[in-house]
Amino acid sequence: MRKVFLKNLGLIAVIIAAPISGQNEPARLVMSETGPYSIVETSEWRQYTNKTYAGQVRHTVKASIMPKPADQNAKNALLYQGNFFVFEDTIKSGQKTAQAVDAIVPVSFQINENGSIKIDNDQGFPTLRGFPTFPSQQVMPGAKWRAPGARAVDPLNSGQPAVIPFTADYEYKGKEIYKGILVHRIDATYSTQYQNTPTSPQDFTRVQGSHKVFILIRVDDGLPLLINDSLDETYSWADGTTRQFKGFTLTFGARIVPMDRVEVINSLGNTLKIEKLPDPKVNPPPIPAPAAPPPPAPVPRPAPPPRVVEPLGPALDPVTVILSEADDQPLRDKNTINTAGLQDIDMATVPEGIRLTIKDIRFAPDSADFLPTEKTRLDLLAEALKQIPDRSFLVEGHTAATGRPAGEMELSIERAKRMVDELANRGIGPERFIYKGWGGTKPIGDNATNPGRAQNRRVEITILE
């Protein structure tokens, strides 16, 4: 028996490898349906600019991936969709805190039988494509193979990744036990020797480096449980600038136990006194944000004052709180059930989970401060969410667009964070929350009207599936 300790980012993964019955028998490495699963990718790299140490790069990506309905045109392929949540500099010395999301990237992709991947509307996630790739024939411990792959890179966090190809060399090491799970162990290496093309969204001219990887694949269905990539990679620019990254990336995969929607809907309905509950099987597709209205005909107007705050009532700034995926849907659609109760709360089901619409939440104008009249509803909301164990919540802040994008973005982040703080202060673990602000970039109403701006001033909370 041997033990391998990986101590990175304050995390310790212990791999206990013992003789496995049938370890020397032929094995076939294939992908099969995994059901919902999660990915957590953590990276810590040392950065050198022109060979001078420039600090640590810390990066975390979390994703919830759900199977999509079968497609007759994608035979022998697995179809998935979900969201990737990107965090920068999120290491908190082990403290349990809510994390600010830097980007939310929706994904839709298919995984072929040999492990290769096809991504719709590629925005850089998943980062690895066609890696790992499995041979079509059965393998014995010691078997080796070579296969192409690709990796999305964005060394300056420009938001426009380039996809660079590589060829990986694999060796099958046999079966092991990882955290009580029978897994295949595969070692891999690959080099990056890539000259950039004029059509690339990135402006670096060349990247070169090396990667040494070990991979643990669940025997049951081929889900990668752990990929440990030790890398040393250098990017070069036309002006002679170089940036070198040395360190590791750990990618963890795990099953997600599907939410019992009937139980959650009934629990929320009882606590929030909702009289009519939605059908838990209703899964409407996301509805895109409405197109901006055409500009009105020019009319001579006096110059506006430098800054106008337009309250919707005496000293009130109504904000709608939606417990939902950020799908930019109108506040009411065919799957939203209006409630006649005193709490004025709607409930709906969406593909990502359960959505509550808590209407007309009150903040002080241009502030993240709740008005005292909201205490009762915040108490009730916390009581309801406490009854949903083992789920994470995404909190997103939105504002109306009034011509001050920087201020709107800051205010939306502050309101999302304040909602997290209020719920955490009422006994929900802060580590269960992630949050992001969108400013006025995701309107669901017409910013040219008071009712439209009222719709756009909102905070959204998603009970993540």
C-alpha positions in Angstrom: 0.0 0.0 0.0 1.2 3.5 -0.8 0.0 7.0 0.0 0.4 10.1 -2.1 -0.3 13.4 -0.4 -1.1 16.5 -2.5 -1.0 19.6 -0.4 -2.1 22.6 -2.6 -4.2 25.6 -1.8 -4.6 24.4 1.7 -6.3 21.2 0.4 -5.0 17.7 1.1 -6.1 14.9 -1.2 -5.0 11.5 0.0 -4.8 8.7 -2.6 -4.6 5.2 -1.1 -3.6 2.7 -3.7 -3.9 -1.0 -2.8 -4.0 -4.2 -4.8 -7.3 -4.4 -6.7 -9.0 -7.6 -7.7 -8.8 -7.9 -11.4 -6.3 -5.1 -11.7 -4.3 -6.9 -14.3 -7.3 -7.8 -16.4 -8.0 -5.9 -19.6 -10.0 -2.6 -19.1 -12.0 -0.5 -21.6 -12.1 3.2 -20.9 -15.3 4.7 -22.1 -17.7 7.5 -21.2 -21.2 6.7 -20.1 -24.1 8.8 -18.7 -23.0 10.3 -15.4 -26.1 12.3 -14.6 -25.7 15.8 -13.0 -22.1 16.5 -11.9 -20.0 19.3 -10.6 -16.5 20.5 -11.5 -14.2 22.5 -9.3 -11.0 23.7 -10.9 -8.4 25.4 -8.6 -5.1 26.8 -9.9 -2.2 28.4 -8.3 0.7 29.6 -10.5 3.8 31.6 -9.9 4.0 34.3 -12.6 7.3 35.7 -14.0 7.3 38.8 -16.3 10.5 39.0 -18.4 11.9 36.3 -16.1 11.3 38.5 -13.0 8.9 37.1 -10.3 5.6 39.0 -10.5 3.5 37.3 -7.9 0.9 34.5 -7.6 -2.0 33.8 -9.9 -4.9 32.3 -8.1 -7.9 31.1 -10.0 -11.0 29.1 -9.2 -13.7 27.8 -11.6 -16.9 26.0 -10.4 -19.5 24.4 -12.6 -22.8 22.6 -12.3 -23.4 20.4 -15.4 -26.8 18.8 -16.2 -27.6 16.2 -18.9 -29.6 17.5 -21.9 -32.3 15.5 -23.7 -31.0 13.0 -26.3 -30.4 14.3 -29.8 -30.9 11.9 -32.7 -28.1 13.6 -34.6 -25.6 13.0 -31.8 -25.6 9.2 -31.6 -23.2 7.6 -29.0 -22.6 11.1 -27.5 -23.5 12.6 -24.2 -25.1 16.0 -24.2 -24.7 18.4 -21.3 -25.4 22.0 -20.4 -24.7 24.2 -17.3 -22.9 27.3 -16.0 -19.2 27.9 -15.2 -18.6 30.4 -12.3 -15.2 32.0 -12.5 -13.5 33.5 -9.4 -10.2 35.4 -9.1 -8.0 35.5 -6.0 -10.5 33.6 -3.8 -8.1 32.0 -1.3 -9.2 33.0 2.2 -6.9 31.0 4.5 -9.6 28.5 5.1 -12.3 31.0 6.2 -15.9 30.3 5.3 -17.0 33.2 3.2 -19.3 34.0 0.3 -17.4 34.3 -2.9 -17.7 37.1 -5.5 -18.1 35.8 -9.0 -16.1 37.5 -11.7 -17.9 35.8 -14.6 -20.7 33.4 -15.3 -20.3 31.5 -18.5 -23.2 29.3 -19.9 -22.1 26.2 -21.7 -23.6 23.5 -23.9 -21.5 20.6 -25.2 -21.4 17.0 -26.2 -18.8 14.4 -25.1 -18.2 11.6 -27.6 -17.6 8.0 -26.7 -13.8 8.4 -26.9 -13.8 11.4 -24.6 -13.5 14.1 -27.3 -15.7 17.2 -26.8 -17.7 19.5 -29.1 -18.8 22.9 -27.6 -21.6 25.2 -28.8 -20.8 28.9 -28.8 -17.4 28.3 -27.3 -16.4 30.9 -24.6 -13.4 29.1 -23.2 -15.1 26.5 -21.0 -14.5 23.7 -20.4 -10.9 24.6 -20.6 -9.7 21.1 -21.7 -11.0 19.6 -24.9 -10.5 16.0 -25.9 -8.5 15.4 -22.8 -8.4 12.8 -21.5 -9.0 10.7 -24.6 -9.4 7.0 -24.4 -8.3 4.3 -26.9 -11.1 2.3 -28.6 -9.6 -1.1 -27.6 -9.1 -2.6 -24.2 -6.0 -1.8 -22.3 -3.7 -3.5 -19.8 -1.6 -1.7 -17.1 1.4 -0.3 -18.9 -0.5 0.3 -22.1 0.4 3.6 -23.9 -1.3 5.7 -26.5 -1.1 9.1 -28.1 -4.1 11.4 -28.9 -4.7 15.0 -29.9 -6.3 17.5 -27.5 -6.7 21.2 -27.0 -6.8 23.8 -24.2 -8.4 27.2 -24.0 -5.9 29.8 -22.7 -6.3 33.5 -21.7 -3.1 34.6 -20.0 -4.2 38.2 -19.5 -7.8 37.5 -18.6 -9.1 39.4 -21.6 -12.3 37.4 -21.8 -11.3 36.1 -25.3 -9.5 32.8 -25.0 -7.5 31.2 -27.7 -7.7 27.4 -28.2 -4.3 25.8 -28.6 -3.8 22.2 -29.8 -1.5 19.7 -28.3 -0.7 16.0 -28.6 -0.7 14.0 -25.3 1.1 10.8 -24.4 -0.9 8.5 -22.0 0.0 5.5 -19.9 -2.6 3.3 -18.2 -1.4 2.5 -14.7 -4.3 0.2 -13.6 -7.0 0.4 -11.0 -6.9 2.2 -7.6 -9.1 3.2 -4.7 -9.7 7.0 -4.4 -11.9 8.1 -1.4 -13.5 4.7 -1.4 -14.2 4.7 -5.2 -12.7 2.3 -7.7 -10.9 4.4 -10.3 -8.6 4.0 -13.3 -5.2 5.7 -12.9 -3.8 7.3 -16.1 -0.6 9.3 -16.4 -0.2 11.8 -19.2 2.3 14.4 -20.5 2.1 16.9 -23.3 4.0 19.9 -24.6 2.8 23.2 -25.9 4.6 24.5 -28.9 2.3 26.9 -30.6 2.7 29.8 -32.9 -0.3 32.1 -32.8 -2.3 32.9 -35.9 -3.4 36.3 -37.2 -7.1 35.4 -36.6 -6.6 34.5 -33.0 -8.5 36.7 -30.4 -5.2 36.7 -28.3 -2.3 38.9 -29.3 0.6 36.7 -27.9 2.8 35.4 -30.7 4.0 32.1 -29.2 3.4 29.8 -26.3 5.6 26.9 -25.2 5.8 24.7 -22.2 5.2 21.3 -20.6 2.5 19.6 -18.6 2.7 16.5 -16.4 -0.7 15.1 -15.5 -2.2 12.3 -13.5 -5.8 11.4 -14.0 -8.3 9.4 -11.9 -11.3 8.1 -13.9 -14.3 6.5 -12.1 -14.7 2.9 -13.3 -18.5 3.0 -13.1 -19.0 5.6 -15.8 -15.8 7.2 -16.9 -16.3 10.5 -15.0 -12.9 12.2 -14.3 -12.8 12.5 -10.5 -9.4 14.2 -10.3 -7.0 15.7 -12.9 -3.7 17.1 -11.4 -1.8 19.1 -14.0 1.7 20.4 -13.1 2.7 23.0 -15.7 5.5 25.3 -16.8 4.4 27.5 -19.7 5.7 30.7 -21.3 3.9 33.2 -23.5 5.7 35.6 -25.8 4.5 38.9 -27.3 5.8 40.8 -30.4 7.4 43.5 -28.3 9.6 41.0 -26.6 7.6 40.7 -23.4 7.4 37.2 -21.9 5.1 35.8 -19.1 5.9 32.5 -17.6 3.4 30.5 -15.4 4.6 27.7 -13.1 2.4 25.7 -10.8 -0.5 23.4 -10.8 -4.2 23.1 -11.7 -6.4 20.6 -9.8 -9.7 19.7 -11.3 -12.2 17.7 -9.2 -15.4 16.1 -10.5 -18.3 14.8 -8.4 -21.8 13.6 -8.8 -24.7 15.9 -7.9 -27.7 14.4 -6.2 -30.7 15.8 -8.1 -33.0 18.1 -6.1 -36.2 16.6 -4.9 -38.3 19.4 -6.5 -41.6 18.2 -5.0 -40.2 18.3 -1.5 -38.5 21.6 -2.0 -41.7 23.2 -3.5 -43.9 21.9 -0.7 -41.4 23.1 2.0 -41.1 26.6 0.5 -44.9 26.8 -0.1 -45.7 25.9 3.5 -43.1 28.3 5.0 -43.9 31.2 2.7 -47.7 30.5 2.8 -47.9 30.2 -1.0 -51.4 29.0 -1.9 -50.8 27.8 -5.5 -47.7 25.8 -6.2 -46.1 25.2 -9.7 -45.8 21.9 -11.4 -42.3 20.5 -10.5 -42.0 19.0 -13.9 -42.3 22.3 -15.8 -38.9 23.3 -17.2 -39.3 26.2 -19.5 -36.2 27.2 -21.6 -34.5 30.4 -20.7 -36.1 33.5 -22.4 -33.6 36.0 -23.6 -33.7 39.6 -22.5 -36.1 41.7 -24.6 -34.6 43.8 -27.3 -34.0 47.4 -26.6 -36.9 49.6 -27.7 -36.3 51.8 -30.8 -35.1 55.3 -29.9 -37.9 58.0 -29.9 -38.0 60.7 -32.5 -35.7 63.6 -31.5 -37.5 66.2 -29.4 -35.8 69.4 -28.2 -35.4 69.2 -24.5 -33.7 71.3 -21.9 -30.3 69.9 -20.7 -30.8 67.5 -17.8 -29.2 68.2 -14.4 -25.9 66.4 -13.8 -27.5 63.7 -11.7 -31.1 62.7 -11.1 -32.3 60.1 -8.7 -35.8 59.1 -9.7 -37.5 57.4 -6.8 -40.5 55.1 -7.4 -42.2 56.3 -4.2 -41.4 58.4 -1.2 -37.8 57.7 -0.3 -38.1 54.1 -1.6 -36.2 52.2 -4.3 -38.1 49.0 -5.0 -36.1 46.0 -5.9 -37.4 42.6 -7.0 -35.7 39.6 -5.6 -35.9 36.5 -7.8 -34.6 33.1 -6.6 -33.7 31.8 -10.0 -31.1 31.3 -12.6 -30.1 34.6 -14.3 -32.2 33.9 -17.3 -33.4 37.5 -18.0 -37.0 36.2 -18.1 -39.9 38.6 -17.7 -41.2 38.8 -14.1 -44.3 36.9 -15.2 -44.5 34.0 -17.6 -46.8 31.0 -18.1 -45.0 29.0 -15.4 -45.2 31.7 -12.7 -48.0 31.2 -10.2 -49.3 34.4 -8.6 -49.8 34.2 -4.9 -52.6 36.0 -3.0 -50.8 35.7 0.3 -49.7 38.7 2.4 -46.0 38.0 1.5 -46.6 38.7 -2.2 -44.3 35.9 -3.4 -44.5 33.9 -6.6 -42.9 30.5 -7.2 -41.9 28.9 -10.5 -39.7 25.9 -11.7 -36.9 26.4 -14.1 -34.4 23.9 -15.6 -31.7 25.0 -13.0 -33.9 24.6 -9.9 -36.7 26.5 -8.0 -37.4 30.2 -8.4 -39.1 32.5 -6.0 -40.1 36.0 -6.9 -40.2 38.3 -3.9 -41.6 41.5 -5.2 -41.0 45.1 -4.3 -38.0 44.6 -1.9 -37.2 48.1 -0.5 -33.7 49.7 -0.4 -32.9 53.2 0.5 -32.4 55.2 -2.8 -29.0 54.6 -4.5 -28.0 52.4 -1.5 -27.5 48.8 -0.5 -29.3 49.4 2.8 -32.6 47.6 3.3 -35.4 49.7 4.8 -36.5 48.5 8.3 -39.8 47.4 6.8 -38.1 44.5 5.1 -36.9 42.8 8.3 -40.0 40.5 8.5 -39.7 39.3 4.9 -35.9 38.7 5.2 -36.6 36.7 8.3 -39.1 34.6 6.4 -36.9 34.2 3.4 -34.0 32.9 5.6 -36.4 30.5 7.4 -37.4 29.1 4.1 -33.9 28.7 2.7 -32.7 27.0 5.9 -35.0 24.1 5.0 -33.0 23.4 1.8 -29.8 21.6 2.9 -26.8 20.9 0.7 -27.6 23.4 -1.9 -25.8 26.6 -3.0 -27.3 29.9 -3.7 -26.3 32.4 -6.4 -27.2 36.0 -5.6 -27.1 38.5 -8.5 -27.7 42.2 -8.3 -29.2 44.3 -11.0 -30.0 48.0 -11.4 -31.8 50.2 -13.9 -29.6 51.8 -16.6 -29.6 55.5 -16.0 -26.4 56.4 -17.8 -23.9 55.8 -15.0 -22.5 52.3 -15.8 -19.7 52.3 -13.3 -21.9 53.4 -10.4 -24.7 51.0 -11.4 -22.2 48.1 -11.5 -20.9 49.0 -8.0 -24.4 49.4 -6.6 -25.5 46.0 -8.0 -22.6 44.2 -6.4 -23.2 46.0 -3.1 -26.9 45.0 -3.1 -26.1 41.3 -3.9 -23.5 41.2 -1.1 -25.9 42.9 1.3 -28.5 40.2 0.6 -25.9 37.5 1.3 -24.9 39.2 4.6 -28.5 39.5 5.7 -29.2 35.8 5.1 -25.9 34.7 6.6 -26.7 36.8 9.7 -29.9 34.8 10.0 -28.1 31.5 10.2 -27.3 30.3 6.7 -23.6 29.4 6.2 -22.0 32.2 4.1 -19.9 29.5 2.2 -23.2 28.4 0.5 -23.4 31.7 -1.3 -21.8 33.1 -4.4 -22.7 36.5 -5.7 -22.3 38.8 -8.7 -23.4 42.3 -9.8 -24.5 43.1 -13.4 -25.3 46.8 -13.1 -27.8 47.7 -15.8 -26.5 45.3 -18.4 -29.3 42.7 -18.1 -32.6 44.6 -18.3 -35.9 42.8 -18.3 -38.0 46.0 -18.6 -37.8 49.2 -20.7 -35.4 51.6 -19.1 -37.3 54.5 -20.8 -40.3 54.0 -18.4 -40.8 54.1 -14.7 -42.4 50.6 -14.6 -39.6 49.2 -16.7 -36.9 50.7 -14.5 -38.7 49.2 -11.5 -38.4 45.8 -13.0 -34.7 46.2 -13.7 -33.9 47.2 -10.1 -33.8 43.7 -8.6 -31.7 41.1 -6.9 -31.8 37.5 -8.1 -31.2 34.5 -6.0 -30.9 31.0 -7.5 -31.3 27.8 -5.6 -28.8 25.9 -7.7 -29.7 22.4 -8.7 
